[in-house]
Amino acid sequence: MVISEKPVYWDDNEMLLINPLVIVEVLSRSTRGYDRGEKFSEYKTLPTFREYVLIEQTKCFVNVVRQI
């Protein structure tokens, strides 16, 4: 993750950062669908979220999705 300000956590849980600018995911067979679907939908609700970088684990491919 990339942030530009002081980290903000949900419910004081340091595992749940809620002000990322960029999120990077390495995809696996077992999580690919979830990362591209439901997880991405949740990320889009964060007001600071601007870019999602998806890296394939088994081949040379990177997908970048930008929020405007």
C-alpha positions, -999 to 999 in steps of 0.1 A, spaced: 0 0 0 10 36 -6 -4 64 16 4 101 16 -7 111 51 -7 97 86 -21 62 86 -58 59 95 -70 26 108 -105 12 111 -115 6 147 -79 11 158 -70 -22 141 -35 -17 125 -43 -45 100 -71 -24 85 -57 8 69 -85 29 55 -66 57 37 -45 41 10 -38 58 -23 -24 27 -40 -30 -9 -33 -8 -37 -48 -20 -73 -49 -1 -104 -61 -28 -127 -76 -30 -164 -70 -53 -190 -85 -73 -193 -53 -78 -155 -47 -78 -140 -82 -116 -138 -85 -121 -124 -51 -93 -98 -56 -107 -86 -89 -143 -87 -77 -156 -83 -42 -123 -70 -27 -119 -44 -54 -155 -32 -49 -147 -27 -12 -115 -8 -20 -135 16 -42 -155 27 -12 -124 42 4 -123 80 -3 -85 82 -8 -82 51 -30 -69 59 -65 -50 30 -80 -51 -8 -78 -21 -28 -91 -27 -65 -98 4 -86 -104 1 -121 -118 20 -147 -98 27 -172 -126 33 -150 -156 48 -117 -165 16 -95 -164 6 -64 -144 -28 -47 -146 -33 -12 -132 -67 2 -125 -71 39 -117 -100 56 -100 -108 91 -111 
